[in-house]
Structure formats: C-alpha cells, structure tokens
Amino acid sequence: WKFKNSFTIPVISRYPEIAHALNDIREAGADFADMTGSGSTVFGIFAERKDALKASERLLDKWKTVLA
C-alpha cells in the first residue's frame, strides 16, 4: 500500500491502545491496517471477504468490529 496516515506514529506513541488494535488487525490477516484521521477508527483491508469475516470473528471478543 502506497498511502499512510502521518498522524499514526505520533498518536500511537501517546495512545498505545491504538497500536494494540492495529497489531491485532494485522495479526488477524489484514493486508494493510492503519487509523483514520487522528485515530477515531482503525481499519484493516483484506483481499478476500472470507478473510475479513474470519478476522471480524476473531477480533470481536476484544474490539468492536464493522465490515464494509
């Protein structure tokens, strides 16, 4: 992925739970993960819908998830 959020590094240094969420999304199989804007939402991009569904199920115990 050729895009990035320039706020991610400074925000996760102040709010480590965002770093944990991003790490969990990546470990769940996301091809790319980052946060929106100043960090109100984190997201993962998956090549296959089935992989996104599996990740959502895996993350649901710890995080609120939405599939789009």
Secondary structure, 3 states (H helix, E strand, C coil): CCCCCCCHHHHHHHCHHHHHHHHHHHHCCCCEEEECCCCCCEEEECCCHHHHHHHHHHHCCCCCCCCC
